[in-house]
Amino acid sequence: MKKLSKKTIIVVIAIISIIVISLIGTVLYLSLSKDVLVFKLNGNDKMTLEVYSEYEELGVTATLNDEDISSEVTIDNSNIDINKLGTYQVTYILKHDEEEIKLTREVEVVDSTSPTITLNGASEVTVKKGTTYQELGCSAVDNYDEKVKDKIQIINNVNTSLPGLYEVKYVVSDESGNTATLVRTVVVVENNTQNTNIKDIVLDSMESNEIKSMKFTNDGIYVDGYIKDNNGTFKVILCDDKEKCTIYGMTKMGDYNFFGNIKLTGLNNGSYTVYVESNNKEKAINKQEMQHRIVRAKVGDKLVSFSYDNNNIKLKIEDFAYQYDIVIDPGHGGSDPGALNQYIDEKNINLIQSKYEKQRYEEHGLKVLLLREDLTYGTVMGDSSWPAVRRKAYAIGYYGAVSRFSYSNHHNSSDDKSLMGWEIIVPANSDISYLSHIYQIRDAWSNLYPTTENHVRLYTRNYNTSVIFTKENEEKYSFTDYYAVIRLPQELYNVNHVLFEGAYLSNLSDYDWYYNKDNWKKLSEEKIKAYVTALGIDYKEPE
Ligand SMILES: [Zn+2]
């Protein structure tokens, strides 16, 4: 045999190598080209559906080597009852290679619609002092819970022996915890008057030395009184401890009534007794309930305080000094929860926010008073049988009188679940010098808030007509304010009080954005920035 040349051996090895490599490649190719099966749910494996809505089958994606085999899938959604709350399972079974592959989807049928409350009778009721308030109740219907009408809760603190504004609250929750609230305003008026305005309530028993009502003005007080035993001229006299007296002539109205202004700005510091004089000089009395009396106010550069000893009116004048920079009223409290949703009460959220703001102001070196520190009415407002709104107004006025600013924190609620956004409510006659920091807050909140709804607004409201007026520009109105916690501090204490309504608790997406996502802190920071700046301090970001 001919000896194989070196060249031939190399060629043979090369050929063998090519064959081996090709074989390995084929085996690899065969092992990699196994069937590709895809079997998955379209949409999520958990679905939530509103009761009485429609279940739409989203199906599955099933492919074998990119070829649609979804017709081989058996879908069973027959147990879903969209008219009944519950959790249901949908199964998807694919038979492939003698094997059964199963997927499931959970479908929860829920009720997230709140009941609807309708009042029997009017939403504002006037009753005379000493008579009985007749509760007409309300009706409630729910889209699902048929027994909801048996679950109505009526919160009623009307005291017909005490004139004032009261609220009767109707609260109902369906079995899924969706809550609705509605309020009826009850005005208890004195027996002898048709007028429902608290400031005009006149008391029955006139005495000949009576000052019926007093009101702070820019430089003193306005009084309005009654003298039975008269000679046709009327005077009010202020006498200090040393019986040094100042006489003020009053204007006669009818046979027995008088009115007039008493200028206090020229008087020396000290204590004064108030007299009325016509035929005789007698100590003046004021028989109104404490909650209707004026107590103290900043008048010029003086602090003027009234006290009522045995109905006799005493007056004290001293140099004015601020005791607080800001008084914050965390809205509602005690038995009054304010607005509600299934997660939180307004009195709670108002308190959380007010405490946060207080701490932030204190980080700026400011002195802040909270009108309540917990969910009760707290010690500042004291123990009192006064209606809630009166007690609030009294505390706001009393402490606001010695504070540079005061405001209430509130949150909105409405039967219209689509409403969302913030509101700021200011006194009707407040002017630009008082409001410039409020405009700053308005602008910042408008930028932050994720809505352009018409409830993003700054306004005031007329007591008599209930009509809302914008305060977007520098409008100044002379009408009486609608909200008692604005109206009464101004009438009784010269205090400009502001209400902040942060969000609608009744709108769950508004609540979620505002509260769960902590955006309320951003809104609070804008408020803090504006107030500390108005007080002449540089704003510091939170740490
Ligand atoms: Zn409120």
Residues whose N, C-alpha, C, O or C-beta is under 5 A from the ligand:
A	BS01	ZN	G331 G338 H410 H411
